[in-house]
Amino acid sequence: MATIEKDSVSGQNTTGHEWDGIKELNTPLPKWWVYVFWASVIWAIGYWVLYPSWPTQNGYLKGTLGYSSRGELANDLELQKKGRSAWLSKIEASDTAAIEKDKDLLRYAMAGGKIAFNENCAPCHGSGGVGVVGAYPTLADDEWLWGGALADIEQTIQYGVRSAHKDTRASEMPKFGADGLLKNEQIAAVADYVVTLASKAPAKGSAGETVYAENCAVCHAEDGAGQAALGAPALNNQIWLFKGGKDSVKDLVVAQVTKPKHGAMPAWVDRLDPSTIKMLAVYVHNLGGGK
Amino acid sequence: MFKHHAKIETNIFFMAVGILLTIVVGGLVEVIPLFSIESTIEKVDGVRPYTPLELAGRNIYIREGCYNCHSQMIRPFKDEVERYGHYSLAAESKYDHPFQWGSKRTGPDLARVGGKYTDDWQVRHLINPRDVVPGSIMPGYKHLTRPLDYADIATHLTVNRMVGVPYTDAQIASAKKDVEEQVFSDVGSSPAVLASYPKASLGKASIGLSTANPKVVTEMDALVAYLQVLGTMVDFKTVDDKLIRR
């Protein structure tokens, strides 16, 4: 049945099979292909021997070269650290105030701080520290909730505000309305007073002034300047953290006195290294309003 | 060898045996390593099963297709470690069924997003990402402010236990209560759910919404609780880098 013939055109043998008058050439695989095939089989075996391959009962075959991608990363990071050490070692050794005084170091810290800021801070505080209306504070002005000095900023970045860290900055305004500490008329009166306070023309002798003096002044100060140590915002200007576009200042103050909203910020001390935090503090301090 | 090939091809018995042998060898090579693959998982402390609320959030993460744009796998490369933090360990997804490593990043990696932002930010961002990140192309997920259906949450724990997640009977029994406890406990308090599941993020994430009903658990609360635990279980200060090298 199987008659192997020599094909006259190609000079190759046929397979000897015939299907409906069609015969098939039995051309061998090209030599180069066969060599490459066996070479890759041998290569694979060599690879198993040299590099990590099979899992075993208590670990895995590590390979005779001892390669590990995580080990390689450790080396890369070490090299990178060495490459940056000319500047980073100075950042590590200096405090933020010293960094700001050294012009070259300041330039380096600003560049590094900007990169870290864009990755970690900009989602809330906006690119360049513009903030988000009604939600997150602007960092480019000279109004600060927890202090705008370098050390204050550094501390806020490290431990956050009302964060999960044990050293977090935290304070809580009493729920004057919800807890019945003030009556509705008193809240309305104090809100009216705060509106006048904010426009720098406090209504002296009003009912609101008395309420303010008795309840608010201890944290927000008599003149409404606020108190950074307690995170008590200044009330004697037109900057309102939780004011959306449409709210009136009075409604906002009433809502806040009734049942206050409190902002929060994560702690970064466990996520970023100390030099990055220093560079961030310097960067934020130089965004426009550092004190 | 090759001249006997015709014998195999023309005899159905030899052919069948030959096919069987080929499949057996190929199969064994693929299957045998799986019996000992667990030995390659890093031995680190802290990885625990998800709280019922986190598990519900994880189901929403999968339902909404978050994995289409977000990976959960920080590879051991310099640039990834610099941006996202410590590279991901196999141990960190050992209770993930299925794991959410992903294969494409349209958005950033989320393996260590836990604790990076506040609950408030996560909620605002999920409702309309452009409210906080002007250039974002992520869709808004406003519909997640609807109530979470967690009547069957204990079943989800049971199913996870069937595939190897070590939930205890007590944890399964209190699943529904744990959901509520995690949402309605104040940040900083220490309810029973924390003893059972350390580092769980407490509090109602969507509390800041003007439309929020403070007494209802929303899908948003579940998703944010899940996001807030991602990558936070292992404390890398306690891990010897040399012991987890692979």
Contacts between the chains, C-beta under 8 A, distances in Angstrom:
chain1	res1	chain2	res2	distance
A	2	B	6	8.0
A	52	B	246	7.0
A	54	B	33	5.6
A	55	B	33	5.1
A	55	B	36	4.5
A	55	B	37	4.9
A	55	B	39	5.8
A	55	B	40	5.1
A	56	B	36	5.7
A	56	B	39	6.5
A	57	B	36	5.4
A	57	B	39	6.2
A	58	B	39	5.6
A	59	B	39	5.5
A	59	B	40	7.0
A	60	B	39	7.0
A	60	B	40	5.2
A	60	B	246	7.7
A	68	B	245	4.4
A	68	B	246	5.6
A	69	B	76	5.1
A	69	B	246	6.9
A	70	B	76	4.8
A	70	B	87	6.8
A	70	B	241	7.7
A	70	B	244	6.9
A	70	B	245	4.5
A	70	B	246	5.6
A	71	B	245	4.8
A	72	B	76	7.5
A	73	B	76	4.2
A	73	B	77	6.7
A	73	B	78	6.6
A	73	B	81	6.7
A	73	B	87	6.9
A	74	B	241	6.4
A	74	B	245	7.6
A	76	B	77	8.0
A	76	B	78	4.7
A	77	B	78	6.2
A	77	B	81	7.0
A	80	B	78	6.2
A	119	B	83	6.1
A	120	B	116	7.3
A	122	B	133	7.9
A	123	B	117	6.3
A	123	B	121	6.6
A	123	B	125	7.4
A	123	B	132	6.1
A	123	B	133	5.8
A	124	B	117	6.9
A	124	B	118	7.6
A	124	B	121	5.4
A	124	B	132	6.6
A	126	B	134	8.0
A	127	B	134	7.7
A	132	B	124	7.9
A	132	B	131	7.0
A	132	B	132	5.6
A	135	B	120	7.3
A	135	B	124	6.5
A	135	B	131	8.0
A	135	B	132	7.4
A	136	B	121	7.7
A	136	B	132	7.7
A	162	B	187	7.7
A	164	B	115	6.9
A	164	B	187	7.6
A	261	B	208	7.0
A	263	B	120	7.7
A	264	B	118	4.5
A	264	B	119	7.7
A	264	B	120	6.5
A	265	B	118	6.7
A	266	B	115	5.7
A	266	B	116	6.4
A	266	B	117	6.7
A	266	B	118	6.3
A	271	B	85	6.7
A	271	B	115	7.4
A	271	B	116	7.1
